[in-house]
Amino acid sequence: MKTPTVYGIPNCDSVKKARTWLTERGIDYTFHDFKKQGVSAELIASWLTTQDWQTLVNRKGTTWRKLDDASRNAVVDAPSATALMLAQPSVIKRPVIRWPDDSVSVGFDPVQLAQQAQRS
């Protein structure tokens, strides 16, 4: 049986909450650390099959706020968002979870996680 894969960075509060939520419910998962394992164009493309690029780019985070105006204004579509996410993986909203049914959820929302876990 496949397990969900949680993508993020270990010190992110949202990632910690999602990992705790999964563990408390006895759901085994694999953790993919952006900082150590990286993020590939293929991985981002697979997320974009079920998620909009605007959902994946965290415009409220520190990484986004530190970008200059030209860099922020250049993110206008999936290709430009992908380029930014490859260059600055910390701009990806976390966690991204790939579920066994190949669906993808973004961010920590206990209700959404419960629905996803039931489907998978």
C-alpha positions, 0 to 999 in steps of 0.5 A: 500500500502506498503512503502519502508523501509530505513535502516541505521543510522540517522546521515549518510550523504548518509542516510540523502540524501536518506531520503530527496530524498524520502520526496521531491518526496512525497514517504512515507517510514519507517526508521529502525535505525541500532543503536536503532533497530539492525540488525538481521541475517534474515534481512541480509539474506533477503538482500543477496537474491538480493544483493551480500555480497560485495555490502553490506560491506562498505570497504571505511568506518571508521568502515572497516578501523578500523578493524585489518587486520585479521578481514578484511581478514576473510571476504571472503564470505556471511557467514563471511560478515554476521557475521561481519555485525551482530557484526559491523552494521556500516560496512553495506553500507548505506542506504539499502532500501527494496522497496515494490516489495521486491527489495533492493537497497544499497547506495545513487544513485538518478538515481537508486532510481528513477528507483526503485521508478518507479518499486515499 
